[in-house]
Amino acid sequence: MATSDSQWLRQQRLAVPSLAGAGAGIICSLLCSPLDVAKTRIQVQGALAKGAAKYTGVCPTLKTILAEEGIQGWYKGITPALVIVPVFWGIYFGVYEHSKGFFRRTTGNEQHVLSAMATSGFTDTITNPFWVVRTRMQTQVELSSRNSYRTTLHTRFPLYERLKAMAVERRRRSGDASPVSPVEVAAASAASKLASTWVTYPNELLRARMQDQRSRTPPSLRALVREIVRTEGVRALWTGFRVNMVRVLPSCMATFVSYELIAR
């Protein structure tokens, strides 16, 4: 009986991160869909626009989408998002915790960087087809009807773990044994996301452009970079960066705070 109880408890501990991650993903998808659609439109418009940029800034982009497509325009791609975002975070948090446990048993250290790298590679590979579907649904309004789709992330985690550990240490030194507060979780997640986004944003833009390719012979990554730099300039690799920051910070904070609270 004791062995059976121990196995049951171990299974529950492994399930908690996945369930909490899935719940956080649903909350994040519903709250941040308008900002996500705006960000994607700005990222890909360089490959679609034939004149002056149509989407500029967060509020103007949201106003344009609302005027032309109605409130439903803010939720383009929400169906695949509600499928894939909970799945993504459910897999991510579960695999990440399992990876930390594996490295702790084999090396004596949780190896946050290696755990995050392994988890990101695995999760991105599994979920990438759904991200392609969501991106195309979010941008299809700019294309002809024949291309329509009607049916259905990492340097961040090691820094987040470090900032959260620092918060725990500050509490310990002051004699406070309570868990980190939602405000501290939000601050740690926002700071880590700011740092990672600053470094990796061109990759986000290139991924969106490649996911939005409709041609039978899409360009290679190198060719796409050369084409963007040649026709739009180097700064185009950071197109929509400010909009992205407005989107990702509340999204990231909602995800991590929801995750921590659901897990508790």
Beta strands, then each sheet from edge to edge (+ up, - down):
end
